[in-house]
Amino acid sequence: AGSRVRMRVIDVANAGYVDLRWPGIRRIGSDQGLLPALDQPEGVILAPGDRVDAELLVGAETLELENHPYSLFGRVGGDPAVLMSIEPVGEGSAPAPADWPFVEAAPTPDPGYADIVYTFMGEPDEGAWSINGEFFPDITIESVALGNDAIIEVRNISGSHHPFHLHGYAFEVLSRDGVAPAVAEWEDTIDVRIAERVRLRILATNPGDWMAHCHILPHAEM
């Protein structure tokens, strides 16, 4: 009791989502380390491959981490399940928050165009998922010039969420359905909801052949 704890949660499922809730959520980091600003949401949804860092301000009360029902089709009915309980020792009160070096960085403006477009297609009852209508290994290989910015647009016209994952790079989230984030967001995995369009930016400084895919492994297999 009275301690300040940093907690990292990783979703290592091959298809399962979690909607995490706990008292006094203080989200301080994600896939790419410290966030530009403190985030205090109602819950934290993690898709396969997602990570979250949180600051727990532990008092004398039991702290429970709950998972509210959520799937690749969005929220579903049912009762939450307790994934973890923290039983504090002692009578100390919750401490003050840490002085994290948040920089409050503004997002890069969305330029309104894309150098690469990936369209996620398929329906759950079909058992076939494609990107731009292509199935691996018969796919178009995109390329960008070394040292340049590249804008990637991911469109989801399928009946399922898809966590888009890019190897070799972190990307900045420029917009979701044309709306910019409040502060800069850097990720390597982003959940693209049904009928959603996201625009992302990379700085092409890491030469090589890098895979881009949906992080739901059954979708990749199919």
Order of alpha helices (4+ residues) and beta strands (2+ residues): beta-beta-beta-beta-beta-beta-beta-beta-beta-beta-beta-beta-beta-beta-beta-beta-beta-beta-beta-alpha
